[in-house]
């Protein structure tokens, strides 16, 4: 099976027992899998074994959109968006505004306190931050927002100028 791997080597990779890669299979060129390679092969070995060599992957179960940058949404008014994936997604949501804000997704409230300019909620990582600064203390939600398959209603209260969403649509 043909596959394309997207990967950039860094010095830190030499110290790990695995390398993380984005894997795109020819059977689904519009989807990307998050994978790790656990057997190391040196460049010298690749040259010597140029006809064939074995890579062992550990692949996460979800497929993501190859064109994730094209999936970014910018909202200036409450709206409904559609998750066309086959499983719920765990988005990155950046709220631009100030003061106390309540983001509501499908009827569930996600309070944000003392926002200054913007704040980002990463549902997959379960972290709230602004730039490189941890803002978990400004988050009052018990859970993190997620988009169910199909329609998802998004609204908010408070001083919000816009909301930017990286939906991270997923398929099994």
N, C-alpha and C positions, 0 to 999 in steps of 0.2 A: 504494500500500500504506500502510495506517495504521501509525503508529509513535508511541511515547511516548518522550521523552528525559528522563532524570533528570539534572539538572545544577544546580550552585550556582555563580554567578559570583563570582570573587574578584579582587582587584586584580592578582594575579600573572598572570592570564589575558591581560591587555592586552599583556604583554611577550612572550608566546609566539606562535609561528606557527600554533598549533593549540589546540583545546579538547577535553579528554577528556570523554566522556559515557557514560552507560549507555543502551543502546538496547533497547527492548522492542517487538517486532513483533507486530501483531495476530494473525498466524498461529501464534505460540507465546507466549501471554501469561505463561506460567510460566517463561520463559527470558529471560535478559538477555545482551546482547552488549556487550563493551567496544569502544568506538569513539572515533575522533578526528575532529573537524571541522577541515578545513584551509582552507576558504574563509571568511573573516570577513564577516559581514553586520552592519552597524550597526543599532541600534534604529530610527534614522530611515529606513534603507532598508527595514526590515521593515514599517514603517507605510506607506510609499509603495508597496511591492510586496505589500500584504497579501493579494492574491488568490493569488499564487504566487511562490515563489522556490526556488532550487536550493541544497541543502546537499550537499557532497561529503564522504563518510565514508571513512575507512580503518578497516576492521573486523577485529579479531582473529578467528582461526578458531573459537575455542571459545565455546560458550554455557554460561552458569552459571545456577544456580537463583535465581529472583527472591526466594524465601523463604530466603535463605542463613542468616539468623538462626535460623530454625526448624530448620535442619539441624545445629546445634551439638550435639555429643555430649559427655557427661561420663562418664568411666569411673572406677570404683573397684576394678575387678578385671579381670584379663585377659579378653579377649573376641574375638569375630569380628564384624566389621561388613561390610556389603554396599555396594559401589559400584554403583549402578544406572545410572550414566552410560554413555556409549559409548566413553570413553577414560579413561586413568589420571588421577587428580587429584593436585594438589600442595597438601597441607593446611597449615594453621597448627596446630601442636600445642604446647600449654602444659602442661608437666610441673610439678606441685606436689609439692615434696619437698625433701630436702636431701642433701648429700654426693655421692658418685659413683653415677650411675644409668645403666643401659643400657636404652634403649628398643629393642624388637625388633618390626619390622613385616615380616610374611611371611618370617621367618627371617633377615632382615638386621638387624645390630646397629648402633645409633646411640648411641655413648657420650656421656655428659654428665659433666663433672668439676666438683666443688666447687660444686654447686647450692646456693643459699641462698634458701629459700622457693619460688621458681619460676623457670622459664626457658622461653622461647618459641622454637620452631623454625618459621621460615617457609620452606617448601620452594620456593615459587614465586620468592621473592626470594633464596633461598639465603643467608639470614641467621639468626643466633641472637642473641637480645637479651632484656633484662629491662627493661620500660618503654622508655625512650629510650636505654638504655645497651647498647652493642655487647658481646656475649658470645661472639663467634666463637671466641675462645681456649679456651672451655670445651667446645667441640664436637669430638669425635674421629671423626666420620663422614667417609668419603670422598665419599659421595653424600648426598642428602637423602631423607627418607621420602616415599613416594608410595603411593597406594592404586590398585591395579589394578582393572579391571572385574571385578565379582563379589565373592567372599569375600576378606577381608583379616584375618589374625590379628594381634592386637596384644597384646603382653605386655611385662613389664619386670622388672628386678631392681634392688634398692636401696630406699632409704627414700622411697616415693612414697605420697602420700595420695590423689591423684586426677590424672587427665589430662583436659584439656579440648581438644576437637578441632573445628576449623572445617574440614570435609572438602573444601570447594570442588569439589563434584561438577561434572563437565564433560560436554558433549555436542559432537559435531561436526555 
